[in-house]
Amino acid sequence: MPGLCCIRKHTNQSRVHSRVYASFSKKLLEIVSSSPLESEVCPGTQNDLSSTGSQQNQYNLIKERYEGCEIIMGNLEITQIESNWDFSFLKTIREVTGYILIAMNHFQEIPLGQLRVIRGNSLYEKRFALSVFFNYPKDGSSGLRQLGLVNLTEILEGGVQIINNKYLSYGPWIFWQDIVQDSNAPIEIQNNGEKGSCHKSCGNYCWGPNEHQCQILTKMVCAPQCNGRCFGTSPRDCCHVECAAGCRGPLDVDCYACRHFNDSGACVSQCPQSLIYNKQKFQMETNPNAKYQYGSICVSKCPTHFIVDGSSCVRVCPPDKMEVDRDGQKQCEPCSGFCPKVCEGTGANHRQTVDSSNIDSFINCTKIQGSLHFLVMGIHGDGFRNIPPLDAKKLEVFHTVREITDILNIQSWPTELKDLSVFSSLTTIQGRSLHKRFSLMVMHIPTLTSLGLRSLREISDGSVYISQNANLCYHHTVDWTQLFRGHRVRINNLSNNKPLTECVAEGHVCDPLCSDLGCWGPGPQQCLSCRNHSRDGTCVGGCHFYSGTPRESAGSDGECVSCHPECKPQWGKVSCTGPGANDCVACANLRDGPYCVSSCPSGVNDGQRGLIFKYPTKEGLCEPCHQNCTQGCFGPGLSDCLETARLAVSSGQITGIALGVPSGLIFCLAMVFLGVLYHRGLAIQRKRAMRRYLESGESFEPLGPGEKGTKVYARILKPSDLKKIKVLGFGVFGTVHKGFWTPEGESVKIPVAIKTIQDISGRQTFTEITNHMLSMGSLDHPYIVRLLGICPGRQPCSW
């Protein structure tokens, strides 16, 4: 009987397995739509649980963003919707690259029936790719009952969180291990509604009670060789290795979603690269079919507002790169030196406006990633948040800003500033995100007299709203259509400012040097373009063609360009036709081919024949030296070559060098040894002489009895034998110097102390002084300096 129990248990498992595979096969037959070559891609959000205005406003924003969308590039967040709105516009979504957050809503079902894969490139709370919680009201019986994710078969990164959904009966009991790819990802399922019953064809796992709501299992029914994705149970029914979310065949074009990238319907590990290897030429060549990575899609051109970085489409360049424009395509290129500084804009809840608390964060910024808002609470201070008024001088930090990616919104401005000249370097307002339909807004500033946006040359998207500025002039003159890009119709609002007739009557008109395109304010430096020429952004009547320093030529845009320093100034005619050394009419020094140079080439490598040497002719032209000249020349012939160093040496010279080097070393060592012996001998001689004079009493003469009646001996020294070095001290009887004593007939110098006895009053006789020294000389003690000699003379006595 135990055997029968085992057989019965195995039979039940087989039936469940058969039902699961039957449902799986049936579902595969129903799914026949292929991935379109062109998918509608929409940007996601990153708001977490924050809301944007009223319920109606939030719903409208979600609908406007995702209607018709197939791939969400970012996160899908639906939160705090308390009404049972119609979300059927979400049914076209097939893929989400970030996470899905469904929280604190009151609707009963979310129609994401076509969603196949959640990539989890960004995770909610850094853990979950799908998070569903608190979707029911405190009072009432309505709330989320079904997730409806009937085609979801793959979560590439992150886990699942479904908690505290009081009425959710389907979804928590899905076999999530078949969907979540990472076996270590968290799966939190708790405090939801009672488990609902599945249709009998679904087995134990379903998204709802109906037959078409069975969970599609693509791992547990696959053969081990299939790596978890298959379209049948046979080992031959494996999906392609680049498939995600299942497939309908073995090829890379049969995938329901791609693990890495979708290239025109085929799943690939990487998009076609910009360089390919030519096997015949053994070199890298440009790939004419190159594409860029845009999320999980390969595109031949990055979408608007995206930048090319290598082989990818990105919103912002990396920190070590800068954004440049190449043939109409914005690209990221490595910075030469310091990179332009990109700073966060304003508009978020924690950073609503420019104010005194954040103004220093814009120091040295060249690009604002986002918007700049100047609101009343930022300019005049916010007492509620203890933010003081903004010092107008602080706004000078915006002089470095050249680009704003979203909008410039100015609703308040310091009264002491009469224009917006702090943005004098601003060239582009991109308008990636608009306020209603506007990207430039200036309103309710009565002290504003001109805009002063002298460098603004492009408004990529959005319209202009300049209104309620009672003293504003010059904006009427601007041809705004010259600033707009793209084909979208722009509707500007330039109302309720100072009337044009009053501006003209008061003389607030463009400078005569400005063209008909208008100006931003008074003076030739505020023109949109110049009637004649310009120099360093200021319109001028003409360039320095025939006089002035430096001489100039005119560029294609009318800009005055300085001639090359090697161009010779001409009188009565132009000195150059461009900025290069090959554009000079005449050369100030020498001419080498078409180029003016300061000196002829000497030892320059041309990459083909070797080093190039040239000499200057009397006419100031650089001509090549003879081909055998290797160090330059002063004429064209072989005899004009400069004397060159001989590169080869004879065998006799080699032998001489081989013998000379060791001999020289031996000689040097011998000289060093003899020098050491010589200095050693001098040291010994010096010691012997010092011992002879200090201990033997040589050349002592009797001077007379000392204090104790003993005979005192001392030397009589000459002044030339003594040399004073420095003062050691002084007292009543005289001064003591450090010095040297050189005995007569000797070369040794003996260090001694020399005491000079002085009698300034003249009352002491020589005998009295001598008696004093005799008394000192008769003393013999280790701590008393011994008397060596006396040096009498007309000068004060030294000893």
C-alpha positions in Angstrom: 0.0 0.0 0.0 2.8 2.5 0.6 3.7 1.9 -3.0 0.2 2.8 -4.2 0.4 6.0 -2.1 3.6 6.9 -3.8 2.1 6.2 -7.2 -0.9 8.2 -6.5 1.1 11.2 -5.3 3.3 11.1 -8.4 0.2 10.9 -10.6 -1.3 14.0 -9.0 1.9 15.9 -9.7 1.9 14.8 -13.3 -1.7 16.0 -13.7 -0.8 19.4 -12.3 2.3 19.5 -14.5 0.1 18.6 -17.5 -2.4 21.3 -16.7 0.3 23.9 -16.4 1.9 22.9 -19.7 -1.5 22.8 -21.4 -2.2 26.3 -20.2 1.3 27.3 -21.2 0.9 25.9 -24.7 -2.6 27.4 -25.2 -1.3 30.8 -24.0 1.6 30.6 -26.5 -0.9 30.0 -29.3 -2.9 33.0 -28.3 0.1 35.3 -28.4 1.0 36.0 -32.0 1.9 39.7 -31.9 5.5 40.4 -32.6 7.6 43.3 -31.3 7.1 46.3 -33.6 10.2 47.8 -35.2 9.4 51.2 -33.9 8.1 51.3 -30.3 6.6 54.3 -28.5 9.0 55.2 -25.7 7.9 57.4 -22.8 9.9 58.8 -19.9 9.2 57.5 -16.4 9.0 59.4 -13.1 10.8 59.4 -9.8 8.4 60.9 -7.4 8.0 58.0 -4.9 4.9 58.7 -2.9 4.6 62.5 -3.5 1.6 63.8 -5.5 1.4 66.6 -8.0 -1.6 68.8 -7.2 -5.2 67.6 -7.2 -6.5 64.1 -8.0 -7.7 65.3 -11.4 -4.4 67.0 -12.2 -2.4 63.9 -11.2 -4.6 61.6 -13.3 -4.3 64.0 -16.3 -0.5 64.1 -16.0 -0.3 60.2 -15.9 -2.6 59.9 -18.9 -0.8 62.6 -20.9 2.6 60.9 -20.2 1.7 57.2 -20.9 -1.2 57.2 -23.4 -0.1 55.0 -26.3 3.2 54.2 -24.6 4.9 50.8 -25.1 8.2 51.2 -23.3 8.6 53.3 -20.2 12.2 54.5 -19.9 12.3 54.8 -16.1 9.8 54.1 -13.4 6.0 53.6 -13.5 4.6 55.2 -10.4 0.8 55.3 -9.7 0.1 56.6 -6.2 -2.7 58.2 -4.2 -5.5 57.9 -6.8 -8.6 57.8 -4.6 -11.1 57.5 -7.4 -11.8 54.6 -9.8 -10.5 56.4 -12.9 -10.2 54.8 -16.3 -6.6 53.5 -16.7 -7.2 51.6 -19.9 -4.5 53.8 -21.6 -1.9 51.7 -19.8 -2.8 48.5 -21.6 -0.2 49.2 -24.4 2.8 49.1 -22.0 5.0 46.1 -22.7 8.2 47.0 -20.8 9.4 49.1 -17.8 13.1 49.7 -17.5 12.9 50.8 -13.8 10.5 49.8 -11.1 6.7 49.7 -10.8 5.1 51.4 -7.7 1.4 51.0 -7.1 0.6 52.4 -3.7 -2.3 54.1 -1.7 -4.9 53.8 -4.5 -8.6 53.0 -4.4 -9.2 51.5 -7.9 -9.9 47.8 -8.3 -7.6 46.8 -11.1 -4.6 48.1 -13.0 -4.8 47.2 -16.7 -1.2 46.2 -17.4 -2.1 43.1 -19.3 0.6 43.5 -22.0 3.5 44.1 -19.6 6.1 41.4 -20.1 9.2 42.5 -18.5 10.4 44.7 -15.6 14.1 45.4 -16.0 14.7 46.9 -12.6 17.5 49.2 -13.7 16.4 51.3 -10.7 14.7 49.8 -7.7 12.2 51.1 -5.2 13.9 51.4 -1.8 16.9 49.9 -3.6 15.3 46.4 -3.4 12.1 46.0 -5.2 11.2 46.0 -8.9 7.5 45.7 -8.2 6.0 47.2 -5.0 2.3 47.1 -4.3 1.0 48.3 -0.9 -1.9 50.0 0.9 -4.3 50.0 -2.0 -7.6 50.3 -0.2 -9.5 53.1 1.7 -9.9 53.2 5.4 -13.7 53.1 5.0 -15.6 51.1 2.4 -15.1 47.9 0.6 -13.4 49.1 -2.6 -9.8 48.6 -3.3 -7.3 46.8 -5.5 -8.5 43.2 -6.2 -6.4 42.1 -9.2 -3.0 43.0 -10.5 -3.9 41.8 -14.0 -0.2 41.2 -15.0 -1.2 38.2 -17.0 1.8 38.4 -19.4 4.5 39.3 -16.9 7.1 36.6 -17.1 10.4 38.3 -16.3 11.8 40.6 -13.6 15.5 40.9 -14.5 16.7 42.8 -11.3 15.2 43.3 -7.9 12.4 41.6 -5.9 8.7 41.8 -5.3 6.8 43.5 -2.4 3.0 43.0 -2.1 1.9 44.0 1.4 -1.2 45.4 3.2 -3.7 45.2 0.3 -6.9 44.3 2.1 -8.9 43.2 -0.8 -6.2 41.8 -3.2 -7.2 38.2 -3.8 -5.0 37.5 -6.9 -1.4 38.3 -7.3 0.2 37.6 -3.9 0.0 33.8 -4.6 1.7 33.9 -8.0 4.7 31.6 -8.3 7.1 34.6 -8.2 10.2 32.4 -8.4 9.4 31.7 -12.0 9.3 35.4 -12.8 12.1 36.9 -10.6 15.5 36.1 -12.2 17.6 36.8 -9.2 17.2 33.9 -6.7 18.5 36.1 -3.9 16.1 38.9 -4.5 13.6 39.6 -1.7 9.9 38.5 -2.1 7.7 40.0 0.6 4.1 38.8 0.5 1.9 39.5 3.6 -1.3 41.0 5.0 -3.3 40.8 1.8 -6.9 39.6 1.0 -8.0 35.9 1.0 -6.7 33.8 -1.8 -9.1 33.6 -4.8 -9.8 30.4 -6.7 -8.2 29.9 -10.1 -9.8 28.4 -13.2 -9.3 24.6 -13.3 -7.0 24.9 -16.4 -4.6 27.2 -14.5 -3.6 24.9 -11.7 -2.5 26.7 -8.6 -1.2 30.0 -10.1 -3.3 32.6 -11.7 -3.8 36.4 -12.0 -7.6 36.1 -11.8 -10.5 33.7 -11.8 -10.9 33.4 -15.6 -9.4 30.9 -18.0 -7.3 33.6 -19.8 -5.7 34.8 -16.5 -3.5 31.8 -15.9 0.1 32.4 -15.0 2.5 31.7 -17.8 5.2 29.5 -16.3 8.4 29.5 -18.4 11.0 28.1 -16.1 9.5 25.1 -14.3 8.2 23.5 -17.5 11.4 24.0 -19.5 14.1 21.3 -20.1 17.3 21.9 -18.1 19.2 22.8 -21.2 17.0 25.8 -21.9 18.3 28.0 -19.1 14.8 28.9 -17.9 13.1 30.2 -21.1 11.4 28.0 -23.6 8.3 27.6 -25.8 7.8 23.9 -25.1 9.0 21.0 -22.9 11.5 19.5 -25.4 15.2 20.4 -25.2 14.8 21.6 -28.8 12.2 24.2 -27.7 14.6 26.6 -26.0 14.4 30.3 -26.5 17.4 32.2 -27.9 19.9 33.1 -25.2 19.1 36.9 -25.7 15.4 36.4 -25.0 13.6 37.6 -21.9 10.0 37.0 -20.8 9.7 33.9 -23.1 9.4 33.4 -26.8 7.4 31.7 -29.6 10.4 30.2 -31.4 14.1 29.5 -31.2 15.4 32.5 -33.1 16.5 35.9 -31.8 13.5 37.5 -33.6 11.0 35.2 -31.7 11.5 36.8 -28.3 8.7 38.5 -26.5 11.3 40.9 -24.9 15.0 41.2 -25.1 17.4 40.5 -22.2 19.8 43.2 -23.4 18.9 45.2 -26.6 16.3 45.1 -29.4 17.8 45.8 -32.8 15.0 46.2 -35.3 13.1 43.3 -33.8 16.1 41.0 -33.1 17.5 40.6 -29.6 21.2 41.2 -29.5 23.9 41.4 -26.8 25.0 44.9 -28.0 24.0 47.4 -30.6 26.0 47.6 -33.9 29.2 49.4 -32.9 30.6 52.6 -34.6 33.8 50.8 -35.5 34.2 47.4 -37.1 37.3 45.3 -38.0 38.1 44.8 -41.7 39.6 41.3 -42.0 41.0 42.0 -45.4 42.6 45.3 -44.5 43.5 44.3 -40.9 42.2 47.7 -39.5 39.2 49.3 -37.9 36.7 51.1 -40.1 33.6 53.2 -39.6 30.4 51.1 -39.5 27.8 52.6 -41.8 25.1 50.6 -39.9 26.1 51.8 -36.4 23.4 52.4 -33.9 23.1 53.8 -30.4 21.8 52.3 -27.2 18.6 54.0 -26.1 17.5 52.1 -23.0 17.0 48.6 -24.3 16.5 49.7 -28.0 19.1 50.2 -30.7 18.4 53.4 -32.6 20.1 55.0 -35.6 19.8 58.5 -34.0 19.3 59.5 -30.4 16.0 61.2 -29.6 15.6 64.9 -29.1 17.2 66.2 -25.8 19.5 63.1 -25.6 23.2 63.2 -26.1 25.5 60.7 -27.8 28.1 59.3 -25.4 30.2 56.7 -27.3 27.5 54.2 -28.4 24.8 55.3 -26.0 22.1 57.9 -25.7 22.3 59.7 -22.4 20.6 62.7 -20.8 23.7 64.1 -19.1 27.4 63.7 -20.0 29.6 62.0 -17.4 31.6 64.2 -15.1 34.9 63.9 -17.1 33.2 64.9 -20.4 31.5 67.9 -21.9 28.6 68.4 -24.3 29.5 69.6 -27.8 27.6 70.0 -31.1 28.9 67.9 -34.0 27.1 68.3 -37.3 23.8 69.0 -35.5 24.2 66.0 -33.1 25.0 66.7 -29.4 27.9 64.5 -28.3 29.9 63.9 -25.1 33.6 64.5 -25.5 36.5 64.4 -23.0 37.2 67.8 -21.5 40.5 69.6 -22.3 41.5 70.7 -18.8 38.6 71.6 -16.4 35.2 70.4 -17.5 32.2 72.8 -17.7 30.3 72.6 -14.4 26.8 71.2 -14.5 24.6 72.2 -11.6 21.2 71.1 -10.3 18.4 73.6 -11.0 15.4 74.6 -9.0 11.7 73.5 -8.9 11.9 70.4 -6.7 10.2 70.5 -3.2 13.5 70.9 -1.4 14.7 73.6 -3.9 11.7 75.5 -5.2 13.5 78.8 -6.0 16.9 80.5 -6.1 17.4 82.1 -2.6 20.1 83.1 -0.2 20.4 79.6 1.1 21.4 78.0 -2.2 22.8 80.8 -4.3 26.4 79.7 -3.6 25.7 76.3 -5.2 25.6 78.0 -8.6 29.2 79.4 -8.4 31.1 78.6 -11.6 28.2 76.7 -13.1 28.1 76.7 -16.9 25.0 74.5 -17.4 21.9 74.2 -15.3 20.4 70.7 -15.4 16.8 71.6 -14.9 15.1 75.0 -14.5 15.8 78.2 -12.7 13.0 79.8 -10.8 13.1 83.3 -9.2 10.1 83.6 -6.9 9.1 86.3 -4.4 10.0 84.1 -1.4 13.5 83.6 -2.9 14.3 87.3 -3.7 12.6 88.9 -0.6 13.2 86.1 1.8 11.1 83.4 3.5 10.3 84.2 7.1 8.6 80.8 7.6 11.8 79.0 6.8 14.1 81.7 8.2 15.7 82.4 4.9 16.9 86.1 4.6 16.4 88.2 1.4 18.8 87.6 -1.5 21.6 90.1 -2.0 21.5 91.4 -5.5 25.3 91.2 -5.9 25.1 87.4 -5.3 23.2 87.0 -8.6 26.6 87.7 -10.4 27.3 84.0 -10.1 25.0 83.4 -13.1 27.4 85.2 -15.4 29.0 81.9 -16.2 25.8 80.0 -17.1 25.6 79.3 -20.8 22.8 76.7 -21.0 19.5 75.8 -19.2 18.0 72.4 -20.0 14.5 73.2 -18.9 13.0 76.7 -18.3 13.9 80.1 -17.0 11.1 81.5 -14.8 11.5 85.0 -13.4 8.6 86.2 -11.3 10.6 88.4 -8.9 13.8 90.4 -9.2 15.8 92.8 -7.1 14.7 96.4 -7.5 18.3 97.7 -8.0 18.7 95.6 -11.1 17.1 97.1 -14.2 17.8 94.1 -16.6 18.7 90.4 -16.6 22.3 91.0 -17.6 23.5 88.5 -15.0 22.6 86.0 -17.7 24.7 87.8 -20.4 26.5 84.5 -21.2 23.3 82.4 -21.6 23.1 81.1 -25.1 20.5 78.3 -25.0 17.2 77.5 -23.2 16.4 73.9 -24.3 12.9 73.6 -22.8 13.1 69.8 -22.3 10.4 70.2 -19.6 7.9 73.1 -20.0 5.7 75.0 -17.7 2.4 74.7 -19.6 3.9 75.6 -23.0 6.5 78.1 -22.0 10.3 77.9 -21.6 11.1 81.6 -20.9 8.9 83.5 -18.5 9.4 87.1 -17.2 6.5 88.6 -15.4 5.4 91.2 -12.7 8.7 93.0 -12.5 8.0 96.8 -12.7 11.6 97.9 -12.3 12.8 96.0 -15.4 13.7 98.2 -18.4 15.4 95.7 -20.7 16.0 92.0 -20.8 19.8 92.2 -21.4 20.1 88.6 -22.6 22.8 89.6 -25.1 24.0 86.0 -25.9 20.7 84.2 -26.1 20.6 82.6 -29.6 18.4 79.5 -29.2 15.1 78.4 -27.5 15.0 74.8 -28.5 11.4 74.1 -27.4 8.6 76.0 -25.8 7.2 79.6 -26.2 7.9 82.9 -24.5 5.8 84.6 -21.8 6.8 88.2 -21.0 4.0 90.1 -19.4 3.1 92.6 -16.7 6.4 94.4 -16.8 5.4 98.1 -16.7 8.7 99.6 -17.8 10.1 96.9 -20.1 11.2 98.0 -23.6 13.2 96.5 -26.4 11.5 93.1 -26.3 9.2 94.3 -29.1 12.2 94.5 -31.4 13.3 90.9 -31.0 12.6 88.6 -33.9 11.7 85.6 -31.7 11.3 83.2 -34.7 15.1 83.4 -35.2 15.6 81.8 -31.8 13.1 79.0 -32.0 14.2 75.5 -33.3 12.1 72.7 -34.7 8.8 72.9 -36.6 6.4 73.2 -33.6 4.2 76.3 -33.8 5.1 78.8 -31.0 2.6 81.1 -29.5 4.2 83.9 -27.4 2.6 86.1 -24.9 4.2 89.6 -24.9 1.4 91.6 -23.4 0.9 94.4 -20.8 4.5 95.7 -20.9 5.4 99.3 -21.7 3.8 100.3 -25.0 6.1 100.5 -28.0 5.2 104.1 -28.8 6.3 105.2 -25.3 9.5 103.3 -25.6 10.3 105.0 -29.0 9.3 108.4 -27.6 11.7 108.0 -24.7 14.6 106.9 -27.0 14.6 103.2 -25.9 15.4 101.9 -29.4 18.1 99.7 -30.8 21.6 101.0 -31.6 22.0 102.0 -35.3 24.7 99.3 -35.6 22.1 96.6 -34.8 20.4 94.7 -37.7 16.7 94.4 -38.2 16.5 91.3 -36.0 16.3 93.5 -32.9 18.2 93.9 -29.6 18.0 93.1 -26.0 18.7 96.5 -24.7 20.6 99.8 -25.3 24.1 99.9 -26.9 25.9 98.1 -29.7 26.7 95.1 -27.4 23.0 94.2 -27.0 22.2 93.4 -30.7 20.9 90.0 -31.8 23.1 90.5 -34.9 25.1 93.4 -36.4 24.3 95.5 -39.5 28.0 95.5 -40.5 30.6 93.7 -38.3 31.2 92.7 -34.7 34.2 92.4 -32.5 34.1 90.4 -29.2 30.3 90.4 -29.2 29.9 94.2 -29.8 28.8 95.6 -33.1 31.3 97.9 -34.9 31.2 100.0 -38.0 34.1 98.2 -39.6 37.1 96.0 -39.0 40.8 97.0 -39.0 41.2 96.1 -42.7 43.6 99.0 -43.7 44.7 100.5 -40.4 44.7 99.9 -36.6 46.3 97.2 -34.5 46.0 94.4 -35.0 45.0 94.1 -38.6 41.8 92.1 -39.1 39.7 90.2 -41.6 36.0 89.5 -41.6 34.7 86.0 -40.9 31.6 84.5 -42.6 29.4 85.8 -39.7 30.8 89.3 -39.9 33.0 88.8 -36.9 36.3 90.8 -37.0 39.2 88.2 -36.8 42.8 89.2 -36.1 45.4 88.4 -38.6 48.1 85.9 -37.7 51.1 87.4 -35.9 53.4 86.5 -38.8 51.4 88.6 -41.2 53.1 91.9 -42.2 50.7 94.9 -41.9 49.9 96.5 -45.2 49.0 100.1 -45.9 46.2 100.9 -48.2 45.2 97.2 -48.7 44.2 94.2 -46.6 46.9 92.4 -44.7 45.2 89.0 -44.6 42.1 87.1 -45.7 41.7 84.9 -42.6 43.2 84.0 -39.2 45.7 81.4 -40.4 49.4 81.8 -41.2 48.6 80.8 -44.8 46.1 83.7 -45.1 48.7 86.5 -45.0 49.2 88.8 -48.0 52.8 89.3 -47.0 55.0 87.8 -44.3 56.7 89.7 -41.5 59.7 87.3 -41.4 59.9 84.3 -43.7 57.6 82.3 -46.0 57.7 78.5 -46.1 55.4 77.4 -48.9 52.0 79.1 -48.3 52.8 79.7 -44.6 54.4 82.7 -42.9 56.9 81.5 -40.2 59.4 83.1 -37.8 62.2 80.7 -38.8 62.7 78.0 -41.4 62.2 74.3 -40.4 65.2 72.7 -39.0 65.1 69.0 -38.1 61.4 68.6 -38.6 60.1 65.1 -39.2 57.7 64.9 -42.2 56.6 61.4 -41.4 57.9 60.0 -44.8 61.4 61.0 -45.8 62.8 61.7 -42.4 64.1 65.1 -41.1 63.6 68.2 -43.1 66.2 71.1 -43.1 65.7 74.4 -44.9 67.6 77.7 -45.2 66.3 81.2 -45.7 67.0 82.9 -49.0 67.6 86.6 -49.6 64.0 86.9 -50.7 62.8 85.6 -47.4 61.8 82.2 -48.7 62.6 78.8 -47.0 64.3 76.5 -49.5 65.4 72.8 -48.8 69.0 71.9 -48.0 70.9 69.3 -49.9 69.6 65.9 -49.2 72.9 64.8 -47.6 72.8 67.6 -45.1 72.0 66.2 -41.7 72.5 69.2 -39.4 71.2 72.1 -41.5 72.7 74.4 -44.1 73.2 78.0 -45.2 72.8 77.3 -48.9 71.5 74.7 -51.5 74.8 72.9 -52.2 76.5 70.0 -50.4 79.4 72.3 -49.5 76.9 74.6 -47.7 76.0 71.9 -45.1 76.9 72.7 -41.6 79.8 70.6 -40.1 78.3 67.4 -38.7 79.6 65.3 -35.9 81.0 62.0 -37.1 78.8 59.2 -36.0 81.3 56.3 -36.6 84.7 55.9 -34.8 87.7 53.9 -35.9 88.9 50.7 -34.2 92.0 52.6 -33.0 89.8 55.1 -31.2 87.8 52.2 -29.6 91.0 50.6 -28.4 92.2 53.9 -27.0 88.9 54.4 -25.2 89.0 50.9 -23.8 92.5 51.4 -22.4 92.1 55.0 -21.4 89.0 54.5 -19.2 90.6 51.9 -16.8 93.9 53.8 -16.7 92.0 57.0 -15.8 90.2 55.2 -13.0 93.4 53.8 -11.6 95.1 57.2 -11.7 92.1 58.8 -10.0 92.2 56.2 -7.2 95.9 56.7 -6.7 95.5 60.4 -6.4 92.8 60.0 -3.9 94.9 57.7 -1.9 97.9 60.0 -2.0 95.7 62.9 -1.0 94.4 61.0 2.1 98.0 60.2 3.1 99.1 63.9 2.7 96.3 65.2 4.8 96.9 62.5 7.4 100.6 63.6 7.6 99.6 67.2 8.1 97.2 66.3 10.9 100.0 64.3 12.7 102.4 67.2 12.2 99.9 69.6 13.7 99.3 67.4 16.7 103.0 67.1 17.4 103.6 70.8 17.1 100.8 71.6 19.5 102.1 69.0 22.0 105.6 70.5 21.8 104.5 74.1 22.5 101.8 73.3 25.0 103.5 70.7 27.1 107.3 70.8 26.7 107.7 74.5 27.6 109.8 75.2 24.5 110.8 79.0 24.0 109.7 79.9 27.6 111.5 82.8 29.3 111.5 83.6 33.0 109.4 86.7 33.9 109.8 86.8 37.7 108.3 85.2 40.9 104.6 84.7 41.1 102.3 85.1 44.1 103.7 82.1 45.8 107.3 83.0 45.1 107.7 80.4 42.3 109.4 81.4 39.1 106.9 82.2 36.3 107.8 81.3 32.7 106.0 82.7 29.6 106.7 83.4 25.9 107.1 86.8 24.5 104.9 86.8 21.4 104.8 89.1 18.4 101.5 90.7 17.3 101.9 89.1 13.9 101.8 85.6 15.5 98.2 86.2 16.8 95.0 86.4 14.9 91.7 87.4 16.5 88.5 85.7 15.2 85.5 86.7 17.4 84.7 88.1 20.8 84.1 85.6 23.6 83.4 88.1 26.4 84.6 91.3 28.1 85.0 92.6 31.7 86.8 95.2 33.9 90.4 94.3 32.8 89.7 93.9 29.0 88.2 91.8 26.2 88.7 88.1 25.4 88.7 86.9 21.8 88.8 83.5 20.2 91.8 83.3 17.9 94.8 81.4 16.5 98.5 81.5 17.4 101.0 80.6 14.7 104.5 80.1 16.3 107.3 81.7 14.4 108.7 79.4 11.8 105.7 77.0 12.0 102.7 76.5 9.7 100.5 75.0 12.4 97.7 77.1 13.9 97.0 76.6 17.6 93.5 77.7 18.8 93.9 80.1 21.8 92.0 82.7 23.9 93.5 86.2 23.5 92.9 88.6 26.4 93.4 92.3 25.5 94.1 94.4 28.7 93.1 98.0 28.2 93.8 100.9 30.5 91.6 103.7 29.3 92.4 105.9 32.2 96.2 105.6 31.7 96.8 105.3 35.5 98.3 101.8 35.3 102.0 101.3 34.4 103.4 98.5 32.3 105.0 97.0 35.5 101.6 96.8 37.2 100.0 95.1 34.2 102.9 92.7 34.0 102.6 91.8 37.7 98.9 91.1 37.1 99.8 88.6 34.4 102.5 87.1 36.5 100.0 86.4 39.2 97.7 84.7 36.6 100.5 82.7 35.1 101.5 81.2 38.5 98.1 79.6 38.8 97.8 75.9 37.8 94.4 74.4 37.9 92.3 72.2 35.5 89.5 74.9 35.3 91.9 77.8 34.7 93.2 78.5 31.2 97.0 78.2 31.1 99.1 81.3 30.3 101.0 80.6 27.1 102.6 84.0 26.4 102.6 87.7 26.5 102.5 90.2 23.7 103.7 93.6 24.9 103.6 96.7 22.8 102.4 100.3 22.5 98.9 99.0 22.0 97.1 97.4 25.0 98.8 94.2 25.9 97.5 90.9 24.6 98.1 87.4 26.0 
